[in-house]
Amino acid sequence: MTGSFVATRRRAAAMLSDSLHRNSLLLIANSLLQGALGFAFWAVATRMYGSGDVGIVLAFVGACSLASAAATMGLPNTVMRFRNYEADTGGFVGMAFVVVAVAATVLTLLWYVIPGHAGLRFPHGTDDAGALVVVWVAVLMSSLSTIGDTFMIAQRATGQLLAKNGIGCALRLGALPVLVVFHGTGLLVAVTFGSTVTTLLTVAVVARELGGVARLLPTRSGIRSMRSKTSFALWNHLATLVALLPSTTTPAIAVVLLGEHGAAYVAIPLLLVTMLNLIPGMTAQAMFAEAGVEGASLSHLVGRAIRATYVLLAPAATIVFAFAPLILSVFGSQYAAHSTAALRFMTTGALIAGFNYVADVGIVAAGRVRSYVMVNVVGTVLVVVAVTAGMSFGVTGVGVGWLMGQVGYAVVAAVGLRGRPLHRPRAGTLSRARPTHTDGDGERHQPSVATGPSPVNETEDGLVAFHGVGRR
């Protein structure tokens, strides 16, 4: 027993000594906190609110997630990639906040003037003015939070990230019984309230990291710097939007083709699978960070990332597959009756998607931007078409379509990954960093300023390399 314990400790220590595994675990821990509280929120919501209201609100959440991703304009990964090369980091980040706030407002107004509001439905009793305010707040808060979260991860402010997400999610959960008298509208307000609290805390933490709110005010240097990175941001933006389509549009399509109740029976399994996807998604983010290390071998890094992904993903998916009826019964017996088969098919698809996440980042880290965009576009089309076709066979058909779509995406990603040898693009010449802030290892660093070529990497395609992790 003692020997086994010592061996386990040694294996754990060896895993934590690997920066890829360590950073992956930290990011997964943060995501699991949000996932657990999100699970609790929707478990309580399905018990307190009707399935029709749940289906409509989940479709609303998916639509607002897509809109907020559009509003971020590719800036989260731009902030992550360039913050260390900015002389005026505060002005640069502040300008990113301004850009996404304007974009969120414009997108909300465009949605409002579209006849029929693009088919987005709201709970009974919600008038047009109320819908406009709710959509604007939801899209704005989500967009700002994405920028802030990216900056906090880059600064290794993991403890503060966990704390503010925990507070926001807990308050959102606590609002459910208070707002139940308003039925579906109350559920909509609870979701928006939680997002607002989390975003306000995010901005407060970012301001503290930068030395005060005044440091977040846009400056001329921040504006110039943002303009110089337009190409980087836009290519990143395109890939992010494409990768979001399957998970964000499926509930909305289900409302139209399967009805409100059918959409709820699709959305809950999709929510659970999205939690499984946190494992490869966070591992891919850590891989992206590792790919920036001088001398890193991408081929070796991809192999390590795949191993790290399936060490956690395989047992988690096995548990969800085996106990699918029990897990769904937490949301209500009707979900166990209607969604078990769909959840099992989607869970099998999540195992395939684990490879897709890592392959995506392997391709873009190698600087093969056109290959990356092509893989995302073709793979996403395959998933959306397969899922939509599957709806002809009901809720279970959606699960089958999800699995088949992920298999098709994996084939495309494998072709893209093997297209050319994986070599990391050469980075620009950068000045050394000077100590100013403390990171998670207790060391102090200051953002460095590029004195040589721009740290943007030109690819063999003549495009700007960008790094990011999409969500399916």
RAFENTA-V458891 format. One record per residue. RES is the residue in one small letter. PHI is phi as a letter, one per 40 degrees, with the letter a starting at -180 (999 if undefined). NEAR is the number of other ideal C-beta (glycine too) atoms within 12 Angstrom. Layout:
BEGIN
res: <RES,RES>
phi: <PHI,PHI>
near: <NEAR,NEAR>
END
This chain:
BEGIN
res: <m,t,g,s,f,v,a,t,r,r,r,a,a,a,m,l,s,d,s,l,h,r,n,s,l,l,l,i,a,n,s,l,l,q,g,a,l,g,f,a,f,w,a,v,a,t,r,m,y,g,s,g,d,v,g,i,v,l,a,f,v,g,a,c,s,l,a,s,a,a,a,t,m,g,l,p,n,t,v,m,r,f,r,n,y,e,a,d,t,g,g,f,v,g,m,a,f,v,v,v,a,v,a,a,t,v,l,t,l,l,w,y,v,i,p,g,h,a,g,l,r,f,p,h,g,t,d,d,a,g,a,l,v,v,v,w,v,a,v,l,m,s,s,l,s,t,i,g,d,t,f,m,i,a,q,r,a,t,g,q,l,l,a,k,n,g,i,g,c,a,l,r,l,g,a,l,p,v,l,v,v,f,h,g,t,g,l,l,v,a,v,t,f,g,s,t,v,t,t,l,l,t,v,a,v,v,a,r,e,l,g,g,v,a,r,l,l,p,t,r,s,g,i,r,s,m,r,s,k,t,s,f,a,l,w,n,h,l,a,t,l,v,a,l,l,p,s,t,t,t,p,a,i,a,v,v,l,l,g,e,h,g,a,a,y,v,a,i,p,l,l,l,v,t,m,l,n,l,i,p,g,m,t,a,q,a,m,f,a,e,a,g,v,e,g,a,s,l,s,h,l,v,g,r,a,i,r,a,t,y,v,l,l,a,p,a,a,t,i,v,f,a,f,a,p,l,i,l,s,v,f,g,s,q,y,a,a,h,s,t,a,a,l,r,f,m,t,t,g,a,l,i,a,g,f,n,y,v,a,d,v,g,i,v,a,a,g,r,v,r,s,y,v,m,v,n,v,v,g,t,v,l,v,v,v,a,v,t,a,g,m,s,f,g,v,t,g,v,g,v,g,w,l,m,g,q,v,g,y,a,v,v,a,a,v,g,l,r,g,r,p,l,h,r,p,r,a,g,t,l,s,r,a,r,p,t,h,t,d,g,d,g,e,r,h,q,p,s,v,a,t,g,p,s,p,v,n,e,t,e,d,g,l,v,a,f,h,g,v,g,r,r>
phi: <999,c,c,c,c,c,c,c,c,c,c,c,c,c,c,c,c,c,c,c,c,c,c,c,c,c,c,c,c,c,c,c,c,c,c,c,c,c,d,c,c,c,c,c,c,c,c,c,b,c,c,c,c,c,c,c,c,c,c,c,c,c,c,c,c,c,c,c,c,c,c,c,f,g,c,d,c,c,c,d,c,b,d,c,b,b,c,b,c,c,c,c,c,c,c,c,c,c,c,c,c,c,c,c,c,c,c,c,c,c,c,c,c,c,d,g,f,f,g,c,b,b,d,d,g,c,c,c,c,c,c,c,c,c,c,c,c,c,c,c,c,c,c,c,c,c,c,c,c,c,c,c,c,c,c,g,c,c,c,c,c,c,c,c,c,c,c,c,c,c,c,c,c,c,c,d,c,c,c,c,c,c,f,c,c,c,c,c,c,c,c,c,c,c,c,c,c,c,c,c,c,c,c,c,c,c,c,c,c,c,h,h,c,c,c,c,c,d,b,c,c,c,c,c,c,c,c,c,b,d,c,d,c,c,c,c,c,d,c,c,c,c,c,c,d,d,c,c,c,d,c,c,c,c,d,c,c,b,g,c,c,c,c,c,c,c,c,c,d,c,c,c,c,c,c,c,c,c,c,c,c,c,c,c,c,c,c,d,c,c,c,c,c,d,g,c,c,c,d,c,c,c,c,c,c,c,c,c,c,c,c,c,c,d,c,c,c,c,c,c,c,c,b,d,c,c,c,c,c,c,c,h,c,c,c,c,c,b,b,c,c,c,c,c,c,c,c,c,c,c,c,c,c,d,c,c,c,c,c,d,c,c,c,c,c,c,g,c,c,c,c,c,c,c,c,c,c,c,c,c,d,c,c,c,c,c,c,c,c,c,c,c,b,g,c,c,c,c,c,c,c,c,c,c,c,c,c,c,c,c,c,c,c,c,c,c,c,c,d,a,d,c,b,c,c,c,c,c,c,b,c,c,c,b,c,a,b,c,c,c,c,g,c,b,a,b,d,c,b,c,b,b,c,c,c,c,c,c,c,c,c,g,b,c,c,b,b,a,b,c,b,b>
near: <7,8,9,10,11,12,13,14,14,14,16,17,14,13,22,17,12,24,25,37,29,27,33,41,27,30,39,35,24,33,36,27,29,34,28,24,29,33,28,26,38,44,26,26,43,36,23,28,37,24,36,27,39,44,44,41,46,47,42,43,42,37,39,40,39,36,41,39,41,33,43,43,38,41,47,43,43,44,46,38,40,44,41,31,34,37,24,28,34,32,27,43,46,38,36,45,43,28,36,42,33,23,33,37,25,22,33,35,20,20,31,25,14,14,8,14,24,24,19,35,29,35,33,18,18,29,13,16,12,20,31,23,23,39,41,32,33,42,44,37,40,44,45,42,43,43,45,44,39,40,43,40,39,37,31,27,31,29,19,27,35,29,21,33,38,27,26,39,35,25,27,36,31,21,29,36,19,17,30,22,15,23,26,35,28,29,47,42,34,40,45,36,30,41,41,29,29,39,36,24,33,38,33,26,33,41,25,23,32,34,16,14,18,13,23,34,22,26,23,16,21,32,21,18,37,33,19,23,37,22,25,39,36,26,36,42,34,32,40,42,32,37,42,37,36,44,44,39,39,51,42,40,35,41,35,24,28,34,23,32,29,36,40,41,43,51,47,46,49,46,45,42,48,40,38,46,44,39,40,49,42,42,44,48,43,38,47,44,33,34,39,33,20,14,14,27,20,34,21,21,34,38,21,29,46,34,25,36,43,27,25,34,41,24,16,30,33,19,20,35,31,16,20,33,25,17,31,35,22,25,38,28,17,25,38,25,21,34,44,32,31,45,47,32,38,51,40,31,46,45,35,39,46,40,38,46,49,45,44,51,49,47,47,51,44,39,33,36,36,27,35,42,35,25,38,43,26,25,43,39,23,34,46,34,24,32,47,29,20,33,34,17,21,23,42,28,28,45,41,28,37,49,35,28,40,42,26,31,42,33,22,33,45,25,20,33,35,20,22,20,16,31,23,33,29,20,26,22,16,22,18,15,20,14,14,18,24,15,22,23,13,10,13,15,21,21,33,24,25,26,15,15,15,24,35,33,33,21,29,19,23,13,26,36,41,46,45,45,44,47,39,46>
END
